């Protein structure tokens, strides 16, 4: 729906997921890439959405990625991310019945909030998303402030 009204760019490291996305959203542009290797000019995007993806990147690469995301956004832009709610580092073979390995590495929600605010984001909403058992994730709806009001962004 959004791709009918806006320029949409999708990024995934998986050829299979890119092919699926192209079928579902033929008017969007897709790029097969490791998100930590992406480079865009400052102010390239009004909105960035990352749902359950950053948690599969090594933790030491996440803070620099948040800084780049902040720079890629226009002043007043929005960032929606679903991140970890508790510290986890795990590797699992056969995830969801596949033959593939799945890797997770995420901080706890308070650490993520601190990192995001240190970059310069304003947390407009934070919500826990419970899952079966004791696990879950944290949804962050963030805003890049207008330049005149930005105090701590890098």
DSSP file (Angstrom, degrees, kcal/mol; ACC not computed):
  #  RESIDUE AA STRUCTURE BP1 BP2  ACC     N-H-->O    O-->H-N    N-H-->O    O-->H-N    TCO  KAPPA ALPHA  PHI   PSI    X-CA   Y-CA   Z-CA
    1    1 A X    >>        0   0    0      0, 0.0     3,-1.0     0, 0.0     4,-0.5   0.000 360.0 360.0 360.0 -45.7    0.0    0.0    0.0
    2    2 A X  H >>  +     0   0    0      1,-0.2     4,-2.4     2,-0.2     3,-1.4   0.859 360.0  63.4 -65.6 -34.4    2.8    2.5    0.9
    3    3 A X  H 34 S+     0   0    0      1,-0.3    -1,-0.2     2,-0.2     5,-0.2   0.696  94.8  61.8 -66.7 -17.0    4.7    1.7   -2.2
    4    4 A X  H <4 S+     0   0    0     -3,-1.0    -1,-0.3     1,-0.1    -2,-0.2   0.759 118.2  26.9 -75.1 -24.2    1.8    3.1   -4.3
    5    5 A X  H << S+     0   0    0     -3,-1.4     2,-0.3    -4,-0.5    -2,-0.2   0.636 124.3  38.6-111.0 -20.4    2.3    6.5   -2.7
    6    6 A X  S  < S-     0   0    0     -4,-2.4     2,-0.6     0, 0.0    -1,-0.1  -0.880  83.9-100.8-132.4 159.3    6.0    6.6   -1.7
    7    7 A X        -     0   0    0     -2,-0.3     2,-0.4    21,-0.1    21,-0.1  -0.741  46.4-164.6 -77.1 121.4    9.3    5.6   -2.9
    8    8 A X        -     0   0    0     -2,-0.6    21,-2.8    19,-0.2     2,-0.5  -0.929  13.5-170.1-116.9 133.3   10.1    2.4   -1.0
    9    9 A X  E     -a   29   0A   0     -2,-0.4     2,-0.4    19,-0.2    21,-0.2  -0.989   7.1-165.4-120.1 125.9   13.5    0.7   -0.7
   10   10 A X  E     -a   30   0A   0     19,-3.0    21,-2.5    -2,-0.5     2,-0.4  -0.912   2.5-167.7-112.8 141.1   13.8   -2.7    0.8
   11   11 A X  E     +a   31   0A   0     -2,-0.4     2,-0.3    19,-0.2    21,-0.2  -0.989  15.7 154.0-129.6 134.1   17.0   -4.3    2.0
   12   12 A X  E     -a   32   0A   0     19,-1.7    21,-1.6    -2,-0.4    22,-0.0  -0.981  41.2-138.6-153.4 152.5   17.7   -7.9    2.9
   13   13 A X  S    S+     0   0    0     -2,-0.3     2,-0.5    19,-0.2    21,-0.1   0.611  83.3  85.3 -84.0 -12.9   20.7  -10.2    3.0
   14   14 A X     >  -     0   0    0      1,-0.1     4,-2.1    19,-0.1     5,-0.2  -0.793  62.7-156.6 -99.5 125.5   18.7  -13.1    1.6
   15   15 A X  H  > S+     0   0    0     -2,-0.5     4,-2.4     1,-0.2     5,-0.2   0.877  98.9  55.5 -60.4 -38.0   18.1  -13.6   -2.1
   16   16 A X  H  > S+     0   0    0      1,-0.2     4,-2.2     2,-0.2    -1,-0.2   0.921 108.8  45.5 -62.7 -45.0   15.0  -15.7   -1.2
   17   17 A X  H  > S+     0   0    0      2,-0.2     4,-2.6     1,-0.2    -1,-0.2   0.872 111.4  52.5 -68.7 -36.2   13.5  -12.8    0.9
   18   18 A X  H  X S+     0   0    0     -4,-2.1     4,-2.4     2,-0.2    -2,-0.2   0.925 109.6  49.5 -63.3 -43.7   14.3  -10.3   -1.8
   19   19 A X  H  X S+     0   0    0     -4,-2.4     4,-1.6     2,-0.2    -2,-0.2   0.913 112.0  48.4 -62.2 -42.5   12.5  -12.5   -4.4
   20   20 A X  H  X S+     0   0    0     -4,-2.2     4,-2.0     1,-0.2    -2,-0.2   0.929 111.7  49.5 -61.6 -45.3    9.5  -12.8   -2.2
   21   21 A X  H  X S+     0   0    0     -4,-2.6     4,-3.0     1,-0.2    -2,-0.2   0.892 106.5  55.2 -63.6 -40.2    9.4   -9.1   -1.5
   22   22 A X  H  < S+     0   0    0     -4,-2.4    -1,-0.2     1,-0.2    -2,-0.2   0.874 109.0  48.6 -61.8 -36.6    9.6   -8.2   -5.3
   23   23 A X  H  < S+     0   0    0     -4,-1.6     3,-0.4    -5,-0.2    -1,-0.2   0.897 117.0  41.6 -68.4 -39.7    6.5  -10.4   -5.9
   24   24 A X  H  < S+     0   0    0     -4,-2.0     2,-0.2     1,-0.2    -2,-0.2   0.827 130.4  24.4 -77.7 -32.6    4.6   -8.8   -3.1
   25   25 A X    ><  +     0   0    0     -4,-3.0     3,-1.6    -5,-0.2    -1,-0.2  -0.625  66.7 167.9-134.6  73.5    5.7   -5.2   -3.8
   26   26 A X  T 3  S+     0   0    0     -3,-0.4    -1,-0.1     1,-0.3    -4,-0.1   0.729  75.0  59.0 -64.6 -21.4    6.7   -4.9   -7.4
   27   27 A X  T 3  S+     0   0    0      2,-0.1    -1,-0.3   -20,-0.0   -19,-0.2   0.581  91.6  86.7 -84.7  -7.7    6.8   -1.1   -7.4
   28   28 A X  S <  S-     0   0    0     -3,-1.6     2,-0.4    -7,-0.2   -19,-0.2  -0.468  78.3-121.5 -86.6 161.8    9.4   -1.0   -4.7
   29   29 A X  E     -a    9   0A   0    -21,-2.8   -19,-3.0    -2,-0.1     2,-0.4  -0.854  28.4-161.5-100.2 140.0   13.2   -1.1   -5.2
   30   30 A X  E     -a   10   0A   0     -2,-0.4     2,-0.4   -21,-0.2   -19,-0.2  -0.948   8.6-167.4-127.1 146.4   15.1   -3.9   -3.4
   31   31 A X  E     -a   11   0A   0    -21,-2.5   -19,-1.7    -2,-0.4     2,-0.8  -0.993  17.5-141.3-134.4 124.7   18.7   -4.3   -2.6
   32   32 A X  E     +a   12   0A   0     -2,-0.4     2,-0.3   -21,-0.2   -19,-0.2  -0.783  53.0 126.5 -85.3 114.5   20.4   -7.5   -1.5
   33   33 A X        -     0   0    0    -21,-1.6     2,-0.6    -2,-0.8   -19,-0.1  -0.991  67.4-100.9-162.5 157.2   22.9   -6.3    1.1
   34   34 A X    >   -     0   0    0     -2,-0.3     3,-2.5     1,-0.1     4,-0.5  -0.793  37.1-136.6 -79.6 122.5   24.2   -6.7    4.6
   35   35 A X  G >  S+     0   0    0     -2,-0.6     3,-0.8     1,-0.3    -1,-0.1   0.763 101.7  61.4 -58.8 -25.0   22.6   -3.8    6.5
   36   36 A X  G 3  S+     0   0    0      1,-0.2    -1,-0.3     3,-0.0    -2,-0.0   0.642 103.7  50.7 -76.3 -11.7   25.9   -3.0    8.3
   37   37 A X  G <  S+     0   0    0     -3,-2.5    -1,-0.2     2,-0.0    -2,-0.2   0.445  83.6 117.9-101.8  -2.6   27.5   -2.4    4.9
   38   38 A X    <   -     0   0    0     -3,-0.8     2,-0.4    -4,-0.5    -3,-0.0  -0.350  41.4-171.0 -67.2 144.0   24.9    0.1    3.6
   39   39 A X        +     0   0    0     -2,-0.0     2,-0.3    33,-0.0    -2,-0.0  -0.964  11.1 165.7-137.4 120.2   25.9    3.6    2.8
   40   40 A X        -     0   0    0     -2,-0.4     3,-0.1    28,-0.1     4,-0.0  -0.937  40.7 -99.9-128.2 152.8   23.4    6.3    1.9
   41   41 A X    >   -     0   0    0     -2,-0.3     3,-1.1     1,-0.1    -2,-0.0  -0.356  54.1 -84.5 -66.2 152.6   23.8   10.1    1.8
   42   42 A X  T 3  S+     0   0    0      1,-0.2    30,-0.3     2,-0.1    -1,-0.1  -0.274 114.8  21.2 -55.5 142.5   22.6   12.1    4.8
   43   43 A X  T 3  S+     0   0    0     28,-2.3    -1,-0.2    30,-0.4    30,-0.2   0.728  80.2 134.9  72.9  23.3   18.9   12.9    4.7
   44   44 A X    <   +     0   0    0     -3,-1.1     2,-0.4    28,-0.7    29,-0.2   0.758  62.3  42.3 -74.9 -25.3   18.0   10.0    2.2
   45   45 A X  E     -b   73   0B   0     27,-2.7    29,-2.5     1,-0.1     3,-0.1  -0.955  48.2-165.7-132.3 141.5   14.9    8.7    4.1
   46   46 A X  E    S+     0   0B   0     -2,-0.4    32,-2.5     1,-0.3     2,-0.4   0.761  89.8  22.6 -86.4 -30.8   11.9   10.2    5.8
   47   47 A X  E     -b   78   0B   0     30,-0.2     2,-0.4     2,-0.0    -1,-0.3  -0.999  62.8-171.9-139.0 137.8   11.0    6.9    7.4
   48   48 A X  E     -b   79   0B   0     30,-2.0    32,-2.5    -2,-0.4     2,-0.4  -1.000   7.6-169.1-128.8 133.5   13.1    3.8    8.2
   49   49 A X  E     +b   80   0B   0     -2,-0.4     2,-0.4    30,-0.2    32,-0.2  -0.985  10.2 174.5-125.4 129.9   11.5    0.6    9.5
   50   50 A X  E     -b   81   0B   0     30,-2.7    32,-2.3    -2,-0.4     2,-0.7  -0.903   8.2-172.9-135.6 106.4   13.4   -2.4   10.9
   51   51 A X  E    S-b   82   0B   0     -2,-0.4    32,-0.1    30,-0.2    30,-0.1  -0.885  71.7 -30.4-106.6 111.3   11.3   -5.2   12.2
   52   52 A X  S    S+     0   0    0     30,-0.9    -1,-0.2    -2,-0.7    31,-0.1   0.741 113.5 101.4  60.0  27.3   13.1   -8.0   14.0
   53   53 A X    >   +     0   0    0     29,-0.3     3,-2.2     2,-0.1     4,-0.1   0.825  65.6  57.2-107.2 -46.4   16.2   -7.6   11.8
   54   54 A X  G >  S+     0   0    0      1,-0.3     3,-1.9    28,-0.2    29,-0.1   0.779  95.1  70.4 -61.1 -26.2   18.9   -5.6   13.8
   55   55 A X  G 3  S+     0   0    0     27,-0.4    50,-3.1     1,-0.3    -1,-0.3   0.567  92.0  59.6 -68.7  -7.1   18.8   -8.3   16.5
   56   56 A X  G <  S+     0   0    0     -3,-2.2     2,-0.4    48,-0.2    -1,-0.3   0.310  89.1  88.7-101.2   7.1   20.5  -10.6   14.0
   57   57 A X  S <  S-     0   0    0     -3,-1.9    48,-0.1    48,-0.3     5,-0.1  -0.834  96.7 -91.6-101.5 140.3   23.5   -8.3   13.7
   58   58 A X    >>  -     0   0    0     -2,-0.4     3,-2.2     1,-0.1     4,-0.5  -0.254  37.2-122.3 -51.6 136.7   26.5   -8.7   16.1
   59   59 A X  H >> S+     0   0    0      1,-0.3     3,-1.5     2,-0.2     4,-0.8   0.834 109.1  61.0 -53.4 -39.7   25.9   -6.4   19.1
   60   60 A X  H 34 S+     0   0    0      1,-0.3     4,-0.4     2,-0.2    -1,-0.3   0.702 105.4  49.8 -65.0 -17.4   29.1   -4.5   18.6
   61   61 A X  H <> S+     0   0    0     -3,-2.2     4,-1.3     2,-0.1    -1,-0.3   0.527  94.4  75.8 -94.9  -7.7   27.9   -3.4   15.1
   62   62 A X  H <X S+     0   0    0     -3,-1.5     4,-2.4    -4,-0.5     5,-0.2   0.918  89.0  52.2 -75.7 -43.7   24.5   -2.2   16.2
   63   63 A X  H  X S+     0   0    0     -4,-0.8     4,-1.8     1,-0.2    -1,-0.2   0.935 111.3  47.3 -60.2 -46.2   25.5    1.2   17.8
   64   64 A X  H  > S+     0   0    0     -4,-0.4     4,-2.0     1,-0.2    -1,-0.2   0.874 110.5  54.3 -61.4 -34.0   27.4    2.3   14.7
   65   65 A X  H  X S+     0   0    0     -4,-1.3     4,-2.8     1,-0.2    -2,-0.2   0.909 105.3  52.4 -65.0 -41.5   24.4    1.2   12.6
   66   66 A X  H  X S+     0   0    0     -4,-2.4     4,-2.3     1,-0.2    -1,-0.2   0.891 108.1  51.9 -60.9 -38.9   22.0    3.4   14.7
   67   67 A X  H  X S+     0   0    0     -4,-1.8     4,-1.9     2,-0.2    -1,-0.2   0.913 111.3  46.6 -63.5 -41.9   24.3    6.4   14.1
   68   68 A X  H  X S+     0   0    0     -4,-2.0     4,-2.5     2,-0.2    -2,-0.2   0.920 110.5  52.5 -66.8 -42.5   24.2    5.8   10.4
   69   69 A X  H  X S+     0   0    0     -4,-2.8     4,-1.0     1,-0.2    -2,-0.2   0.920 107.8  52.6 -57.7 -43.7   20.4    5.3   10.4
   70   70 A X  H >< S+     0   0    0     -4,-2.3     3,-0.6     1,-0.2    -1,-0.2   0.924 111.5  45.8 -57.8 -45.5   20.2    8.7   12.2
   71   71 A X  H 3< S+     0   0    0     -4,-1.9   -28,-2.3     1,-0.2    -1,-0.2   0.853 107.2  58.0 -67.1 -35.1   22.3   10.4    9.5
   72   72 A X  H 3< S+     0   0    0     -4,-2.5   -27,-2.7   -30,-0.3   -28,-0.7   0.723  94.9  86.1 -67.7 -19.9   20.3    8.7    6.7
   73   73 A X  E << S-b   45   0B   0     -4,-1.0   -30,-0.4    -3,-0.6   -27,-0.2  -0.502  80.7-119.1 -87.2 149.6   17.1   10.3    8.0
   74   74 A X  E >   -     0   0B   0    -29,-2.5     3,-2.5   -31,-0.2    70,-0.2  -0.507  47.2 -86.3 -74.2 151.9   15.7   13.7    7.2
   75   75 A X  E 3  S+     0   0B   0      1,-0.3    71,-0.3    -2,-0.2    70,-0.2  -0.414 122.9  24.4 -57.0 134.1   15.2   16.0   10.2
   76   76 A X  E 3  S+     0   0B   0     68,-2.1    -1,-0.3    69,-0.3    69,-0.1   0.412  97.1 140.2  85.6  -0.7   11.8   15.2   11.6
   77   77 A X  E <   -     0   0B   0     -3,-2.5    67,-2.9    68,-0.2     2,-0.3  -0.183  45.6-125.3 -72.8 167.8   12.0   11.7   10.1
   78   78 A X  E     -bC  47 143B   0    -32,-2.5   -30,-2.0    65,-0.2     2,-0.4  -0.882  15.3-165.2-121.1 147.3   10.7    8.6   11.9
   79   79 A X  E     -bC  48 142B   0     63,-2.1    63,-3.1    -2,-0.3     2,-0.5  -0.991   3.4-169.4-131.8 121.8   12.4    5.3   12.7
   80   80 A X  E     +bC  49 141B   0    -32,-2.5   -30,-2.7    -2,-0.4     2,-0.4  -0.962  17.0 169.6-112.3 123.8   10.4    2.2   13.8
   81   81 A X  E     -bC  50 140B   0     59,-2.5    59,-3.2    -2,-0.5     2,-0.6  -0.996  29.4-153.4-137.7 139.1   12.4   -0.7   15.2
   82   82 A X  E     +bC  51 139B   0    -32,-2.3   -30,-0.9    -2,-0.4   -27,-0.4  -0.966  35.5 162.6-109.5 117.5   11.6   -3.9   16.9
   83   83 A X  E     - C   0 138B   0     55,-3.0    55,-2.7    -2,-0.6    26,-0.1  -0.488  41.3 -63.3-121.6-174.2   14.6   -4.8   19.0
   84   84 A X  E     - C   0 137B   0     53,-0.2    53,-0.2    -2,-0.2    -1,-0.2  -0.374  26.6-159.9 -74.8 154.9   15.4   -7.2   21.9
   85   85 A X  S    S+     0   0    0     51,-0.9    24,-1.7     1,-0.3     2,-0.3   0.654  79.1  25.6-104.6 -23.2   13.8   -6.7   25.3
   86   86 A X  S    S-     0   0    0     50,-0.4    -1,-0.3    22,-0.3     2,-0.1  -0.956  98.0 -84.3-136.6 156.4   16.4   -8.8   27.2
   87   87 A X        +     0   0    0     -2,-0.3     2,-0.3    -3,-0.1    20,-0.2  -0.380  57.2 163.1 -62.6 131.1   20.1   -9.6   26.6
   88   88 A X  E     +E  106   0C   0     18,-2.5    18,-3.0    -2,-0.1     2,-0.4  -0.977  24.1 176.3-152.5 136.6   20.5  -12.6   24.3
   89   89 A X  E     +E  105   0C   0     -2,-0.3     2,-0.3    16,-0.2    16,-0.2  -0.942  29.5 149.9-136.9 118.7   23.2  -14.1   22.2
   90   90 A X  E     -E  104   0C   0     14,-2.1    14,-2.7    -2,-0.4     2,-0.4  -0.983  33.1-159.7-150.9 156.0   22.2  -17.4   20.6
   91   91 A X  E     -E  103   0C   0     -2,-0.3     2,-0.4    12,-0.2    12,-0.2  -0.991  18.2-178.0-137.9 128.0   22.8  -19.6   17.5
   92   92 A X  E >   -E  102   0C   0     10,-2.6    10,-2.4    -2,-0.4     3,-0.6  -0.990  16.3-148.4-136.1 129.2   20.3  -22.2   16.5
   93   93 A X  E 3  S+E  101   0C   0     -2,-0.4     8,-0.2     8,-0.2     7,-0.1  -0.747  84.6  23.4 -92.0 142.0   20.3  -24.8   13.7
   94   94 A X  T >  S-     0   0    0      6,-2.1     3,-1.9    -2,-0.4    -1,-0.2   0.755  79.3-177.9  79.6  25.0   17.0  -25.8   12.1
   95   95 A X  G X  S-     0   0    0      5,-1.0     3,-1.6    -3,-0.6     5,-0.3  -0.361  72.0  -0.3 -61.0 131.7   15.2  -22.6   13.1
   96   96 A X  G 3  S-     0   0    0      1,-0.3    -1,-0.3    -2,-0.1     3,-0.1   0.799 133.5 -60.8  55.1  33.6   11.6  -22.8   12.0
   97   97 A X  G <  S+     0   0    0     -3,-1.9    -1,-0.3     1,-0.2    -2,-0.2   0.557 105.8 125.5  78.9   8.1   12.2  -26.2   10.5
   98   98 A X  S <  S-     0   0    0     -3,-1.6    -1,-0.2     2,-0.1    -2,-0.0  -0.356  70.1-122.0 -90.7 175.9   14.8  -25.1    8.0
   99   99 A X  S    S+     0   0    0     -5,-0.1     2,-0.1    -2,-0.1    -1,-0.1   0.395  81.7 103.8 -91.4   0.7   18.3  -26.4    7.5
  100  100 A X  S    S-     0   0    0     -5,-0.3    -6,-2.1    -7,-0.1    -5,-1.0  -0.354  71.6-120.3 -85.5 161.1   19.7  -22.9    8.1
  101  101 A X  E     -E   93   0C   0     -8,-0.2     2,-0.4    -7,-0.2    -8,-0.2  -0.753  22.3-155.4 -92.3 146.1   21.4  -21.4   11.2
  102  102 A X  E     -E   92   0C   0    -10,-2.4   -10,-2.6    -2,-0.3     2,-0.4  -0.991   6.4-161.4-124.9 136.2   19.8  -18.4   12.9
  103  103 A X  E     -E   91   0C   0     -2,-0.4     2,-0.4   -12,-0.2   -12,-0.2  -0.938   7.2-175.8-119.7 135.4   21.9  -16.0   14.9
  104  104 A X  E     +E   90   0C   0    -14,-2.7   -14,-2.1    -2,-0.4   -48,-0.2  -0.981  10.5 165.1-127.6 143.6   20.6  -13.5   17.5
  105  105 A X  E     +E   89   0C   0    -50,-3.1     2,-0.4    -2,-0.4   -48,-0.3  -0.737  19.8 150.4-155.3 104.5   22.6  -10.9   19.5
  106  106 A X  E     -E   88   0C   0    -18,-3.0   -18,-2.5    -2,-0.2     2,-0.1  -0.985  35.1-132.8-143.0 154.4   20.7   -8.2   21.3
  107  107 A X        -     0   0    0     -2,-0.4   -21,-0.2   -20,-0.2     2,-0.2  -0.211  43.0 -85.5 -84.4 179.7   20.9   -6.0   24.3
  108  108 A X     >  -     0   0    0    -23,-0.1     4,-2.2   -21,-0.1   -22,-0.3  -0.484  42.8-104.4 -84.2 164.0   18.1   -5.3   26.8
  109  109 A X  H  > S+     0   0    0    -24,-1.7     4,-2.5     1,-0.2     5,-0.2   0.843 118.5  53.8 -61.9 -37.7   15.5   -2.7   26.1
  110  110 A X  H  > S+     0   0    0    -25,-0.3     4,-2.3     2,-0.2    -1,-0.2   0.890 109.0  49.6 -65.9 -37.7   16.9   -0.1   28.5
  111  111 A X  H  > S+     0   0    0     -3,-0.3     4,-2.7     2,-0.2    -2,-0.2   0.933 110.6  50.2 -64.8 -45.1   20.3   -0.3   26.8
  112  112 A X  H  X S+     0   0    0     -4,-2.2     4,-2.7     1,-0.2     5,-0.2   0.921 109.8  50.6 -58.7 -43.7   18.7    0.1   23.4
  113  113 A X  H  X S+     0   0    0     -4,-2.5     4,-2.4     1,-0.2     5,-0.2   0.929 111.0  48.6 -61.5 -43.4   16.8    3.2   24.6
  114  114 A X  H  X S+     0   0    0     -4,-2.3     4,-2.4     1,-0.2    -2,-0.2   0.938 112.8  47.7 -61.5 -46.5   20.0    4.7   26.0
  115  115 A X  H  X S+     0   0    0     -4,-2.7     4,-1.8     1,-0.2    -2,-0.2   0.919 112.8  48.5 -60.2 -44.8   21.9    4.0   22.8
  116  116 A X  H  X>S+     0   0    0     -4,-2.7     5,-2.1     1,-0.2     4,-1.1   0.890 113.2  46.6 -65.6 -40.5   19.1    5.5   20.6
  117  117 A X  H  <5S+     0   0    0     -4,-2.4    -1,-0.2    -5,-0.2    -2,-0.2   0.871 108.5  56.0 -69.0 -36.6   18.8    8.6   22.8
  118  118 A X  H  <5S+     0   0    0     -4,-2.4    -2,-0.2     1,-0.2    -1,-0.2   0.868 104.7  53.5 -62.3 -36.0   22.6    9.1   22.8
  119  119 A X  H  <5S-     0   0    0     -4,-1.8    35,-1.0    -5,-0.2    -1,-0.2   0.840 129.1 -99.2 -65.7 -32.9   22.5    9.1   19.0
  120  120 A X  T  <5S+     0   0    0     -4,-1.1    25,-0.6     1,-0.3    33,-0.2   0.357  73.7 140.7 129.4  -3.1   19.9   11.8   19.1
  121  121 A X  E   < -D  144   0B   0     -5,-2.1     2,-0.5    23,-0.1    -1,-0.3  -0.373  45.9-136.0 -69.7 148.2   16.6   10.1   18.6
  122  122 A X  E     -D  143   0B   0     21,-2.8    21,-2.1    -2,-0.1     2,-0.9  -0.928  18.3-133.7 -98.8 126.0   13.5   11.1   20.6
  123  123 A X  E     +D  142   0B   0     -2,-0.5    19,-0.2    19,-0.2     3,-0.1  -0.728  30.1 172.6 -82.4 109.8   11.7    8.0   21.9
  124  124 A X  E     +     0   0B   0     17,-2.4     2,-0.3    -2,-0.9    18,-0.2   0.781  68.8   3.8 -87.2 -30.1    8.0    8.7   21.0
  125  125 A X  E     -D  141   0B   0     16,-1.7    16,-2.9     2,-0.0     2,-0.4  -0.975  56.1-174.5-156.1 142.3    6.8    5.3   22.1
  126  126 A X  E     +D  140   0B   0     -2,-0.3     2,-0.4    14,-0.2    14,-0.2  -0.989  15.4 173.5-137.8 128.1    8.2    2.2   23.6
  127  127 A X  E     -D  139   0B   0     12,-2.3    12,-3.2    -2,-0.4     2,-0.3  -0.997  28.8-127.8-141.9 134.2    6.2   -1.0   23.9
  128  128 A X  E     -D  138   0B   0     -2,-0.4     2,-0.6    10,-0.2    10,-0.2  -0.629  16.2-156.6 -78.6 135.7    6.9   -4.5   25.0
  129  129 A X  E     -D  137   0B   0      8,-3.3     8,-2.3    -2,-0.3   -44,-0.1  -0.913  17.6-148.3-112.7 100.4    5.8   -7.2   22.6
  130  130 A X  E     -D  136   0B   0     -2,-0.6     2,-0.3     6,-0.2     6,-0.3  -0.309  14.8-170.8 -71.4 152.9    5.4  -10.4   24.7
  131  131 A X        -     0   0    0      4,-1.7    -1,-0.0     2,-0.2     4,-0.0  -0.835  41.7 -62.2-131.5 172.0    6.0  -13.9   23.2
  132  132 A X  S >  S+     0   0    0     -2,-0.3     3,-0.8     2,-0.1     2,-0.2  -0.222 109.8   6.5 -54.6 144.2    5.4  -17.4   24.4
  133  133 A X  T 3  S-     0   0    0      1,-0.2    -2,-0.2    -3,-0.1     0, 0.0  -0.526 125.6 -43.0  78.1-147.8    7.4  -18.1   27.6
  134  134 A X  T 3  S+     0   0    0     -2,-0.2    -1,-0.2    -4,-0.1    -2,-0.1   0.425 109.5  98.0 -98.8   0.8    9.3  -15.3   29.2
  135  135 A X    <   +     0   0    0     -3,-0.8    -4,-1.7    -5,-0.1     2,-0.3  -0.061  37.5 136.9 -82.5-175.8   10.7  -13.8   26.0
  136  136 A X  E     - D   0 130B   0     -6,-0.3   -51,-0.9   -50,-0.1   -50,-0.4  -0.939  37.5-109.0 161.3-177.4    9.6  -10.9   23.9
  137  137 A X  E     -CD  84 129B   0     -8,-2.3    -8,-3.3    -2,-0.3     2,-0.4  -0.804  21.3-120.9-133.5 173.7   10.8   -7.9   22.0
  138  138 A X  E     -CD  83 128B   0    -55,-2.7   -55,-3.0    -2,-0.3     2,-0.5  -0.984  15.3-149.1-125.4 128.6   10.6   -4.2   22.4
  139  139 A X  E     -CD  82 127B   0    -12,-3.2   -12,-2.3    -2,-0.4     2,-0.5  -0.838  13.7-168.2 -95.9 129.1    9.1   -1.8   19.8
  140  140 A X  E     -CD  81 126B   0    -59,-3.2   -59,-2.5    -2,-0.5     2,-0.6  -0.980   9.7-167.0-118.4 124.4   10.6    1.6   19.6
  141  141 A X  E     +CD  80 125B   0    -16,-2.9   -17,-2.4    -2,-0.5   -16,-1.7  -0.958  26.3 178.5-108.1 114.5    8.9    4.4   17.6
  142  142 A X  E     -CD  79 123B   0    -63,-3.1   -63,-2.1    -2,-0.6     2,-0.4  -0.749  21.2-154.1-121.7 158.8   11.5    7.1   17.3
  143  143 A X  E     -CD  78 122B   0    -21,-2.1   -21,-2.8    -2,-0.3     2,-0.7  -0.997  16.6-135.9-133.8 138.8   11.9   10.6   15.7
  144  144 A X  E     - D   0 121B   0    -67,-2.9   -68,-2.1    -2,-0.4   -23,-0.1  -0.848  37.6-127.3 -86.6 120.4   14.9   12.4   14.5
  145  145 A X        -     0   0    0     -2,-0.7   -69,-0.3   -25,-0.6   -68,-0.2  -0.188  29.4 -88.2 -66.0 160.9   14.4   16.0   15.8
  146  146 A X    >>  -     0   0    0    -71,-0.3     3,-2.0   -70,-0.1     4,-0.8  -0.414  44.0-110.5 -62.8 146.0   14.5   19.0   13.6
  147  147 A X  G >4 S+     0   0    0      1,-0.3     3,-1.0     2,-0.2    -1,-0.1   0.839 116.9  59.2 -50.9 -39.8   18.1   20.2   13.3
  148  148 A X  G 34 S+     0   0    0      1,-0.3    -1,-0.3     3,-0.0    -2,-0.0   0.767 113.6  38.2 -63.3 -24.6   17.3   23.4   15.3
  149  149 A X  G <4 S+     0   0    0     -3,-2.0     2,-0.4     2,-0.0    -1,-0.3   0.424  87.8 114.2-105.7  -0.1   16.2   21.2   18.3
  150  150 A X    <<  +     0   0    0     -3,-1.0   -29,-0.1    -4,-0.8    -6,-0.0  -0.591  30.0 162.9 -78.3 125.7   18.8   18.5   18.0
  151  151 A X  S    S+     0   0    0     -2,-0.4    -1,-0.2   -31,-0.2   -31,-0.0   0.783  70.6  22.4-109.7 -40.2   21.1   18.5   21.0
  152  152 A X  S    S+     0   0    0    -32,-0.1   -31,-0.1   -35,-0.1    -2,-0.1   0.426  82.7 125.0-116.7   1.5   23.0   15.2   21.1
  153  153 A X              0   0    0    -33,-0.2   -33,-0.2     1,-0.1   -34,-0.1  -0.229 360.0 360.0 -64.8 153.2   22.9   13.7   17.6
  154  154 A X              0   0    0    -35,-1.0    -1,-0.1   -87,-0.1   -34,-0.1   0.355 360.0 360.0-118.8 360.0   26.2   12.7   16.0
